[in-house]
Amino acid sequence: MTAKVSVAEMNQILQEDLSFMGNLGARFEEMTDGYVVARLPYSDLLLRPGGTINGPAMMGLADAVLYAVVLSRIGMVKLAVTTSLTANFLRRPKPGDLMAVGKLIKCGQRLAYGEVLLHIDGRDDDPVCHVTGTYSIPPKEDRPNG
């Protein structure tokens, strides 16, 4: 099923509205209804002591992916916001492009719930982090332009 928001539109949102991740070079690569793939290119800025990718970078990418997953279903509702985000760091991510694959688990009128698996591109597909999150969807009457 086709997403209600395109890859190009989400990449524009990264630059304009999620500039923290956009400035780090994150980009969306694939979107369908309820499914998103994104990449955060490797940079020394992402490292913490011990030469591993830091948790805030992983959580930031996962949160952006969850936002995209929600918008892929409900359309351009920029006022949808994170209400909870839980990250389980599964193993040490070695330096490399961080890939995030997100999927929508449930989407109601007011809340959406999804998950993101993160792995290092080209190393293997074993996840380095599993993130779940809930988004609050504003009522239609509280959205700009209805």
Residue pairs with C-beta under 8 A, 6 or more apart in sequence:
1 32
1 33
1 34
2 32
2 33
3 31
3 32
3 33
3 71
3 72
3 73
4 33
4 71
4 72
4 73
4 74
4 75
4 76
5 31
5 68
5 71
5 72
5 75
5 76
6 31
7 28
7 29
7 30
7 31
9 76
10 28
10 31
10 36
10 68
10 71
11 27
11 28
13 78
14 21
14 22
14 26
14 27
14 28
14 64
15 22
16 22
17 78
18 64
18 67
20 60
21 40
21 60
21 61
21 64
24 40
24 43
24 45
24 46
24 57
24 60
25 40
25 41
25 43
26 38
26 39
26 40
26 41
26 60
26 61
26 64
27 38
27 39
28 36
28 37
28 38
28 68
29 37
29 38
29 39
30 36
30 37
31 37
31 68
31 72
32 72
33 72
33 73
34 69
34 72
34 73
34 103
34 104
34 107
34 114
35 69
35 72
35 101
35 102
35 103
35 104
36 65
36 68
36 69
36 72
36 100
36 101
36 102
36 103
37 99
37 100
37 101
37 102
38 61
38 64
38 65
38 68
38 99
38 100
38 102
39 97
39 98
39 99
39 100
39 121
40 46
40 57
40 61
40 97
40 98
40 100
41 97
42 95
42 96
42 97
42 98
46 53
46 54
46 57
46 95
46 98
47 53
47 54
47 95
48 54
48 55
50 92
51 94
51 95
52 92
52 93
52 94
52 95
53 93
53 95
53 98
53 120
53 128
55 87
55 89
57 98
58 87
58 89
58 93
58 98
58 118
58 128
58 129
58 131
59 85
59 87
59 131
61 98
61 100
61 116
61 118
62 85
62 87
62 100
62 102
62 116
62 118
62 129
62 131
62 133
63 82
63 85
63 131
63 133
65 100
65 101
65 102
65 116
66 82
66 85
66 102
66 114
66 116
66 131
66 133
66 135
67 80
67 82
67 135
68 102
69 102
69 103
69 104
69 112
69 114
69 116
70 77
70 80
70 104
70 107
70 112
70 114
70 135
70 137
71 77
71 80
72 104
73 104
73 107
73 112
74 80
74 107
74 112
74 137
77 137
77 138
77 143
79 138
79 142
79 143
79 144
80 112
80 135
80 136
80 137
80 138
81 135
81 136
82 133
82 134
82 135
82 136
83 111
83 134
83 135
83 136
84 133
84 134
85 131
85 132
85 133
86 131
86 132
86 133
87 129
87 130
87 131
88 129
88 130
88 131
89 128
89 129
90 126
90 127
90 128
90 129
90 130
91 126
91 128
92 128
93 118
93 120
93 128
93 129
94 120
94 123
95 120
96 120
96 121
96 122
96 123
97 120
97 121
97 122
98 118
98 119
98 120
98 121
98 128
99 118
99 119
99 120
99 121
100 116
100 117
100 118
101 116
101 117
101 118
101 119
102 114
102 115
102 116
102 117
103 114
103 115
104 112
104 113
104 114
105 113
105 114
105 115
106 112
106 113
107 113
107 137
108 137
109 137
109 139
110 136
110 137
110 139
111 134
111 135
111 136
111 137
112 134
112 135
112 137
113 132
113 133
113 134
113 135
114 132
114 133
114 135
115 130
115 131
115 132
115 133
116 130
116 131
116 132
116 133
117 127
117 129
117 130
117 131
118 127
118 128
118 129
118 130
118 131
119 125
119 126
119 127
119 128
120 128
140 146
